[in-house]
Amino acid sequence: MKITILDDYFDTIRTLDCFSKLDGHEVTIWNDHVQETGALVDRLEETEILVLIRERTQVRKELLDRLPNLKFISQRSVYPHIDVESCTANGVLLSSDLHMDMPSHSTAELTWGLILCAMRDIPGQMASLRAGNWQKGVGHSLGFKTLGLYGYGRISKAVVEYAKAFRMHILIWARPESRKQANIDGLETAKTKEEFFKRCDVISLHMRLKEATREIVTGKDLALMKPTSLIVNTSRSGLIEDGALVKALKSGRPGMAAVDVYENEPAVSHPLFEMPNVICTPHVGYVTKDEYEIQFTDIFNQIEAFLEGTPINVINPDVLETSA
């Protein structure tokens, strides 16, 4: 089969142990990113199986309508970047393992690393040394401060364990059913959203981006935060009201931010990149070789199952009924 893998920026996938699952197939790997439909058609016109890396490439109707050889898309996690209805209309089966029982430990680790870096101003201290100076200001300890987790799912629960090790107090704000679970787990929940933003020294966002959560954090919410506080976003940029974070940081509430996600990616410029009170990383929450091994084992298992005639993790089963 002709298999194409898009957006493998550092040519990592062929170095994974699980890549051997594709032995015997004609595999093409693209290391750059393109989104223009014509360019994608040129790359994918003979492709029978398409492998996507998370949400890096949008797969919409105008592209799918021009790929008559495409039979199967294999990926992992949520799929807001894929037009499922058009996949079905074109007879393209989509499989995506939603890994509901496993958190992304790599994202949780990055979240904690960003919290430490921001609160102790590690990038600033490094820059000071490189400029020939000694210490640059005084940082903030984490012990006995309040960490607010907005959302209480798998990644949030992993971050809770790190926070406990650093002797932080934990405060949860989330959907009512999630707050109830947090209470069952022995954690404090805020009585109101206003209380949550006012009390916390660090707030980390851990929600999926969907219509109900888009811009769920407003400029008014951010204005409630302490001048010494930090907000961290390793989830999705769209959770915060458009333009509100830059405006809030300029006004001094919150005092700091650490961000791994942006409105348009890849992002080569952004107002946050220029702000001295912000740490920015290029959406690397899940980008570790260990996480890739887990993710692509699942993705390639889906390809094997499809080729054996027993597809798994199917998102649009109507395709199977049509082809039966």
C-alpha positions as CSV (number, residue, x, y, z in Angstrom):
1,M,0.0,0.0,0.0
2,K,1.1,3.6,-0.6
3,I,1.3,5.3,2.8
4,T,2.0,9.0,3.3
5,I,3.0,10.5,6.7
6,L,2.7,14.3,6.9
7,D,4.4,16.9,9.1
8,D,7.2,14.8,10.6
9,Y,9.3,17.9,11.1
10,F,12.5,16.1,12.4
11,D,12.2,12.9,10.5
12,T,11.6,11.1,13.8
13,I,9.1,8.5,12.8
14,R,11.4,6.3,10.7
15,T,13.7,6.0,13.8
16,L,10.9,4.5,16.0
17,D,10.9,0.8,16.8
18,C,7.2,0.6,15.7
19,F,8.1,1.9,12.2
20,S,8.9,-1.7,11.3
21,K,5.1,-2.3,11.3
22,L,5.1,-0.6,7.9
23,D,7.7,-2.9,6.3
24,G,6.7,-4.0,2.9
25,H,4.7,-0.9,2.2
26,E,5.6,2.1,0.0
27,V,6.0,4.9,2.7
28,T,6.5,8.6,1.9
29,I,7.3,10.9,4.8
30,W,7.1,14.7,4.4
31,N,9.2,16.7,6.9
32,D,7.8,20.2,6.2
33,H,4.3,21.6,6.6
34,V,2.0,22.7,3.8
35,Q,-1.7,23.5,4.0
36,E,-2.5,24.9,0.6
37,T,-4.9,22.4,-1.0
38,G,-3.2,22.2,-4.4
39,A,0.2,21.5,-2.8
40,L,-1.4,18.7,-0.6
41,V,-3.1,17.2,-3.6
42,D,0.2,17.0,-5.4
43,R,1.7,15.2,-2.4
44,L,-1.2,12.9,-1.8
45,E,-2.8,12.1,-5.2
46,E,-1.5,8.5,-5.2
47,T,-1.8,8.0,-1.4
48,E,-4.0,5.1,-0.2
49,I,-3.4,5.5,3.5
50,L,-2.7,8.8,5.2
51,V,-1.1,9.2,8.6
52,L,-1.6,12.4,10.4
53,I,0.4,13.8,13.4
54,R,-2.2,15.2,15.7
55,E,-3.8,18.4,14.3
56,R,-0.9,19.7,12.2
57,T,-2.7,19.5,8.8
58,Q,-6.4,20.4,8.2
59,V,-8.2,17.7,6.1
60,R,-11.3,19.3,4.7
61,K,-13.8,18.7,1.9
62,E,-11.9,20.5,-0.8
63,L,-8.9,18.2,-0.2
64,L,-10.8,15.0,0.2
65,D,-12.8,15.5,-3.0
66,R,-9.5,15.5,-4.9
67,L,-8.0,12.3,-3.5
68,P,-9.7,9.5,-5.3
69,N,-7.2,6.9,-4.2
70,L,-7.4,7.6,-0.5
71,K,-9.0,4.8,1.5
72,F,-7.9,5.2,5.1
73,I,-6.7,7.9,7.5
74,S,-5.0,6.8,10.7
75,Q,-4.2,9.1,13.6
76,R,-4.5,9.5,17.3
77,S,-6.5,11.7,19.7
78,V,-9.3,14.2,18.8
79,Y,-10.0,15.2,15.2
80,P,-11.4,18.7,14.9
81,H,-9.0,19.2,11.9
82,I,-10.7,16.5,9.9
83,D,-14.0,16.8,8.0
84,V,-15.5,13.5,9.1
85,E,-18.7,14.0,7.0
86,S,-16.6,14.5,3.8
87,C,-14.5,11.5,4.7
88,T,-17.6,9.4,4.8
89,A,-19.0,10.9,1.5
90,N,-15.7,10.0,-0.2
91,G,-15.6,6.5,1.2
92,V,-12.5,7.3,3.4
93,L,-12.4,5.4,6.7
94,L,-11.1,7.3,9.7
95,S,-9.5,5.6,12.7
96,S,-8.4,7.5,15.7
97,D,-7.4,6.1,19.1
98,L,-8.8,8.5,21.7
99,H,-6.6,6.9,24.4
100,M,-9.3,7.6,27.0
101,D,-7.5,5.5,29.7
102,M,-4.1,7.1,29.4
103,P,-2.9,10.7,30.1
104,S,-0.2,12.4,28.0
105,H,2.5,12.2,30.6
106,S,4.8,14.2,28.3
107,T,2.3,17.1,28.3
108,A,2.0,17.0,32.1
109,E,5.8,17.0,32.4
110,L,6.1,20.0,30.1
111,T,3.4,21.8,32.1
112,W,5.3,21.3,35.3
113,G,8.6,22.3,33.6
114,L,7.0,25.5,32.4
115,I,5.7,26.3,35.9
116,L,9.2,25.8,37.4
117,C,10.9,27.8,34.7
118,A,8.5,30.7,34.9
119,M,8.2,30.9,38.7
120,R,12.0,30.8,39.1
121,D,12.6,32.9,35.9
122,I,15.1,30.3,34.7
123,P,15.3,31.7,31.1
124,G,15.9,35.2,32.5
125,Q,18.7,33.9,34.8
126,M,20.3,32.1,31.9
127,A,20.2,35.1,29.7
128,S,21.7,37.2,32.5
129,L,24.7,34.8,32.8
130,R,25.2,34.7,29.0
131,A,25.2,38.5,29.0
132,G,28.1,38.5,31.5
133,N,26.0,39.3,34.6
134,W,25.3,37.4,37.8
135,Q,21.9,36.9,39.4
136,K,18.8,38.6,37.8
137,G,16.2,39.3,40.4
138,V,14.4,37.0,42.9
139,G,12.1,34.1,41.9
140,H,9.1,32.5,43.6
141,S,9.0,29.2,45.4
142,L,6.1,26.8,44.7
143,G,5.8,25.3,48.2
144,F,2.5,26.2,50.0
145,K,1.3,28.3,47.1
146,T,-2.0,27.6,45.4
147,L,-2.1,25.8,42.0
148,G,-5.4,26.2,40.2
149,L,-6.2,23.5,37.6
150,Y,-9.0,24.6,35.2
151,G,-10.3,21.2,34.1
152,Y,-10.0,17.9,35.9
153,G,-9.2,15.2,33.4
154,R,-6.3,12.8,32.8
155,I,-3.5,15.4,32.3
156,S,-4.8,17.5,35.2
157,K,-4.7,14.5,37.5
158,A,-1.1,13.8,36.5
159,V,-0.2,17.4,37.3
160,V,-1.8,17.0,40.7
161,E,0.7,14.4,41.7
162,Y,3.6,16.8,40.8
163,A,2.0,19.6,42.8
164,K,1.7,17.4,45.8
165,A,5.4,16.5,45.7
166,F,6.1,20.3,45.7
167,R,3.8,20.9,48.7
168,M,1.4,23.0,46.8
169,H,-2.2,23.6,47.7
170,I,-4.5,22.5,44.8
171,L,-7.7,24.2,43.8
172,I,-9.9,22.8,41.0
173,W,-12.4,24.6,38.7
174,A,-14.2,22.5,36.1
175,R,-17.6,21.1,35.0
176,P,-19.9,20.2,37.9
177,E,-19.3,16.5,37.5
178,S,-15.6,17.0,37.4
179,R,-15.6,19.1,40.5
180,K,-17.6,16.4,42.2
181,Q,-14.9,13.8,41.2
182,A,-12.2,16.1,42.5
183,N,-13.9,16.3,45.9
184,I,-14.2,12.6,46.0
185,D,-10.4,12.5,45.3
186,G,-9.8,14.7,48.3
187,L,-9.2,18.0,46.5
188,E,-10.7,21.4,47.1
189,T,-12.9,23.0,44.5
190,A,-13.6,26.7,44.1
191,K,-17.1,27.8,45.0
192,T,-17.1,30.2,42.0
193,K,-15.0,30.9,38.9
194,E,-14.3,34.3,40.3
195,E,-12.9,32.8,43.5
196,F,-10.7,30.5,41.5
197,F,-9.0,33.2,39.5
198,K,-8.6,35.5,42.5
199,R,-7.0,32.9,44.8
200,C,-4.6,31.0,42.7
201,D,-0.9,31.8,42.4
202,V,-0.6,29.5,39.3
203,I,-3.4,28.5,37.0
204,S,-2.9,25.8,34.4
205,L,-5.5,25.1,31.7
206,H,-6.5,21.4,31.0
207,M,-9.5,21.2,28.7
208,R,-10.3,20.0,25.3
209,L,-11.1,22.8,22.8
210,K,-14.7,22.4,21.6
211,E,-17.6,24.8,21.1
212,A,-18.5,24.8,24.8
213,T,-15.0,25.7,25.9
214,R,-13.9,28.1,23.2
215,E,-12.9,31.4,24.9
216,I,-14.0,30.0,28.2
217,V,-11.2,32.1,29.9
218,T,-12.1,35.8,29.4
219,G,-10.2,39.0,29.8
220,K,-12.4,39.7,32.9
221,D,-11.2,36.4,34.4
222,L,-7.5,37.2,33.8
223,A,-8.0,40.6,35.3
224,L,-8.9,38.9,38.6
225,M,-5.5,37.2,38.9
226,K,-2.7,38.4,41.2
227,P,0.0,40.6,39.8
228,T,2.5,37.9,40.9
229,S,0.5,35.0,39.4
230,L,1.3,32.8,36.4
231,I,-1.1,31.3,33.8
232,V,0.0,28.2,31.9
233,N,-1.6,26.9,28.7
234,T,-0.4,23.6,27.2
235,S,-3.9,22.7,26.0
236,R,-5.3,24.9,23.2
237,S,-5.0,28.6,22.5
238,G,-8.7,28.9,21.8
239,L,-9.6,28.3,25.4
240,I,-8.6,32.0,26.1
241,E,-10.5,34.9,24.6
242,D,-8.8,36.1,21.5
243,G,-6.3,38.8,22.3
244,A,-7.1,38.8,26.0
245,L,-3.9,37.2,27.2
246,V,-1.6,39.8,25.6
247,K,-3.8,42.6,26.9
248,A,-3.9,41.1,30.4
249,L,-0.1,40.7,30.6
250,K,0.5,44.2,29.5
251,S,-1.8,45.4,32.3
252,G,0.0,43.3,34.9
253,R,-2.6,40.8,35.8
254,P,-1.5,38.0,35.6
255,G,2.2,38.9,36.0
256,M,3.5,36.0,33.9
257,A,2.4,33.4,31.3
258,A,3.9,30.2,29.9
259,V,2.4,29.1,26.6
260,D,2.9,26.1,24.3
261,V,-0.1,26.6,22.0
262,Y,-1.1,29.3,19.5
263,E,-4.0,30.3,17.3
264,N,-2.2,29.3,14.1
265,E,0.5,26.7,14.0
266,P,3.3,26.5,13.1
267,A,3.7,30.1,14.5
268,V,6.8,31.9,13.4
269,S,5.8,35.2,15.0
270,H,3.4,36.2,17.8
271,P,3.0,39.1,20.2
272,L,3.7,36.7,23.1
273,F,7.2,35.9,21.7
274,E,8.3,39.5,22.3
275,M,7.1,39.8,25.9
276,P,9.7,39.5,28.7
277,N,7.2,38.0,31.2
278,V,6.2,35.1,28.9
279,I,7.9,31.8,28.3
280,C,6.9,30.4,24.9
281,T,7.5,26.9,23.5
282,P,6.5,25.6,20.0
283,H,3.7,23.1,20.9
284,V,6.1,20.4,22.2
285,G,3.8,19.1,24.9
286,Y,3.6,15.7,23.3
287,V,6.8,15.9,21.3
288,T,9.1,13.3,22.9
289,K,10.5,10.2,21.4
290,D,8.8,8.1,24.1
291,E,5.4,9.6,23.5
292,Y,5.8,9.2,19.7
293,E,6.6,5.5,20.2
294,I,3.3,5.1,22.1
295,Q,1.3,7.2,19.7
296,F,2.6,5.7,16.5
297,T,2.4,2.1,17.8
298,D,-1.4,2.8,18.1
299,I,-1.5,4.5,14.7
300,F,0.3,1.7,12.9
301,N,-1.8,-0.9,14.8
302,Q,-4.8,0.8,13.2
303,I,-3.3,0.4,9.8
304,E,-2.6,-3.3,10.3
305,A,-6.2,-3.9,11.5
306,F,-7.6,-2.0,8.5
307,L,-5.5,-4.1,6.1
308,E,-6.6,-7.3,7.8
309,G,-10.2,-6.3,7.3
310,T,-11.0,-5.7,11.0
311,P,-10.6,-2.0,11.5
312,I,-10.4,-0.6,15.1
313,N,-11.1,2.8,16.7
314,V,-13.4,3.7,13.7
315,I,-14.9,7.2,13.8
316,N,-17.2,6.9,10.7
317,P,-18.5,3.3,10.6
318,D,-21.0,4.3,7.9
319,V,-18.1,3.8,5.4
320,L,-18.0,0.1,6.4
321,E,-21.7,-0.3,5.9
322,T,-21.5,1.3,2.5
323,S,-18.6,-0.9,1.3
324,A,-20.1,-4.1,2.8
